């Protein structure tokens, strides 16, 4: 525990404390819902697995801390446009 002595009002000192700047997103991979933290445009880190299936928790691909790479996939309609 720390004590902070400051002439500033507490509202100003604690402003933005609840916002850590991280960007979280829920994604679905093969029917498994994950909460991920965006690292870059091509990657994200698994923060939380959201599933009622116990077997999903045994899959090492879904463990918190695992880095996921995003590979763009185009539908056949988009491929025919180019």
N, C-alpha and C positions, 0 to 999 in steps of 0.2 A: 504494500500500500504506500502511496506517495501523497505528499501534501504539496500543493502548488500555490505559492503566494504570488498574486498578481493584482494589479490595479484594474484589470479589465473585467467587465461583467462576465459571469459564468456562461451566458448564452454565446458570447463571442469566442470564448476560449474553447467551448465544446462544439462550435459550429462545424458541421461536416464530419463529425466523429463516426456517425453511423454509415457513412458512405466511404467505402475503401477503394473505390475506383475500379474494382474488378468487374468484368462482364461475364455473367453466367447465362447459360442457355440450356434449355432442355432439348435433347435430341433423341431420336429413336433409331436404334441400329438393330435390324433383324428382329423387331418386336420387343426389344429391351430398351426401356427408357433410362437415359443417363442425364445427370446434371453435369455440365462441363464448363470449364473456365477457358475462355478464348485466349490463346497464347499469341497467335499470329493469324494471318488470313488462311494459312494452310494447316494449322494445327490447334489442338485444344487438349486440355488435361482433364481427366475424369476426376470430379469432385465427389460425386455420390451416385450410387446405383439405386434406381427406384423400380423394384420388382417384387412380386409376390411369389415368384418361382425360386425355390432354394437352389436349384441347379445353376441359375444365373450368377449367384454369389461365388460359385466354385470356378467360374470361367475367369482366367487370369487377364483376359482382354478388358474386363470391366472393373478391375480393381482400382480403387482411388489412387491417383498419382500416375496412372498409365497415360502416356501421351498418344493421342489419336491424330493421324494424318488424314487430311481431306483431299480426295482426288476428284476433280470435276468429272461428272458423268453426263453425257448428253443423250437425250431421247432420240429415237429414230427420226422424228419430225424435225428436230433441230439439225440433225446431220444432213438431212435432205435439203435444208435451206442454204447450206454453204456450197 
